[in-house]
Amino acid sequence: MIKLDEITADNLEVVLKLKVSKEQENFVSTTAYSLAQAYVYRENAYPFAIYADDTLVGFIMFGFYELRNQYTLWKFLIDEKYQNKGYGKMALALGIEYMKKQYDIKEMYTGVAIDNDVAERLYHSVGFQLTGLIENGMKELRYVCKL
């Protein structure tokens, strides 16, 4: 069972040890960098540890981008040891549901590097669609919440 949990002193060290494969390193921020951003933007950042039962498998962070007045999937990674087990798709779906309930969002945006086909397929699998905007080497995707 997948769950999202708050990051605390009890799990911080293991969250900081999460890492992706060498091929993905150019696409994904480290959890240390992401948590530093979460601290600086703490009013608008929502970071979570992803657990499969009691095993930490990943990290996800949502945010509110004030300049565009939109909620975002800001950071996301599944540790290299736990990829290709369906955890990413389940965690995304769970995170979107959380944001819908907590913040009554109607849509959510994210970006994916132009050549990151694996992430793009994953985002499409949960309902994100390309908007056509490409900025800073990233393709924008939007998820429209269903009623």
C-alpha positions in Angstrom: 0.0 0.0 0.0 1.3 3.4 -1.0 1.1 6.4 1.4 2.4 9.9 1.5 4.0 10.9 4.8 5.4 14.1 6.2 9.1 14.5 6.4 10.3 14.7 9.9 13.5 14.3 12.0 12.6 10.6 12.1 12.8 10.0 8.4 14.9 12.9 7.1 18.2 11.0 6.8 16.7 8.2 4.7 14.8 10.7 2.5 18.2 12.4 1.9 19.6 9.1 0.7 17.0 8.6 -2.0 18.6 8.6 -5.5 17.7 7.9 -9.1 19.7 6.0 -11.7 22.7 7.6 -13.4 20.6 8.1 -16.6 18.0 10.1 -14.7 20.3 12.3 -12.6 20.2 15.2 -15.2 16.4 15.2 -15.0 15.8 15.1 -11.2 16.9 17.3 -8.3 18.3 15.6 -5.3 16.1 15.5 -2.2 18.5 17.7 -0.4 18.1 20.4 -3.0 14.3 19.9 -3.1 14.0 20.2 0.7 16.1 23.3 0.7 13.6 24.8 -1.8 10.8 23.6 0.3 12.2 25.4 3.3 12.8 28.6 1.4 9.3 28.5 -0.2 7.6 26.9 2.8 4.4 28.9 2.4 3.9 27.3 -1.0 5.8 23.9 -1.0 4.3 20.6 0.1 6.9 17.9 0.3 6.2 14.3 1.2 8.0 11.0 1.6 6.5 8.1 -0.4 6.2 4.8 1.4 5.2 1.4 0.1 4.0 -0.2 3.4 6.8 0.7 5.8 9.6 1.1 3.1 10.6 4.6 1.9 10.5 4.4 -1.9 10.4 8.0 -3.1 9.8 11.7 -2.7 7.1 14.0 -4.1 6.6 17.7 -3.7 3.8 19.9 -4.8 3.8 23.6 -4.9 1.8 26.7 -5.6 3.3 29.0 -8.2 2.0 32.4 -7.3 3.2 34.2 -10.5 1.0 32.0 -12.6 -1.6 31.3 -9.9 -1.3 27.5 -10.4 -0.6 24.4 -8.4 2.3 22.3 -9.6 3.8 18.9 -9.3 7.2 20.4 -8.5 9.5 17.5 -7.6 9.1 13.8 -8.0 11.4 10.7 -7.7 11.2 7.1 -7.0 14.5 5.6 -5.7 16.3 3.5 -8.3 15.8 0.3 -6.2 12.0 0.7 -6.4 11.4 1.8 -9.9 9.2 -0.1 -12.4 7.0 -1.5 -9.6 4.1 0.8 -10.2 4.9 3.0 -7.1 5.3 6.2 -9.2 1.9 6.0 -10.8 0.2 5.1 -7.5 2.1 8.0 -5.7 1.1 10.5 -8.3 -2.5 9.5 -8.2 -2.5 9.7 -4.4 -0.8 13.0 -4.4 -3.2 14.5 -6.9 -6.1 13.3 -4.7 -4.5 14.9 -1.6 -4.2 18.2 -3.4 -7.7 18.1 -4.7 -9.1 17.5 -1.2 -6.7 19.8 0.7 -6.6 22.7 -1.7 -9.7 22.1 -3.9 -7.5 22.3 -7.0 -9.1 22.2 -10.5 -5.9 21.6 -12.4 -2.2 21.0 -11.8 0.8 21.6 -13.9 4.2 20.1 -14.2 7.2 20.1 -16.5 9.2 17.4 -18.1 12.6 17.7 -19.9 12.2 17.4 -23.6 14.1 14.1 -23.8 12.7 12.5 -20.6 10.4 10.1 -22.3 10.0 7.8 -19.3 8.7 10.6 -17.1 6.4 11.9 -19.9 4.9 8.5 -20.3 4.3 8.2 -16.5 2.6 11.6 -16.4 0.4 10.8 -19.4 -0.6 7.5 -17.6 -2.2 9.4 -14.8 -3.9 12.0 -17.0 -1.4 14.8 -17.6 -1.6 16.2 -21.1 0.9 18.4 -23.0 -0.1 22.0 -23.2 2.2 22.9 -26.2 4.3 25.3 -24.1 8.0 24.6 -24.2 10.2 26.7 -21.9 13.8 26.4 -20.7 14.1 22.9 -22.2 10.9 21.7 -20.5 7.6 20.7 -21.9 4.6 21.8 -19.8 1.9 19.3 -18.9 -1.5 20.0 -17.3 -3.7 17.7 -15.3 -7.4 18.7 -15.3 -9.2 17.3 -12.2 -12.4 15.3 -12.9 -15.5 16.2 -11.0 
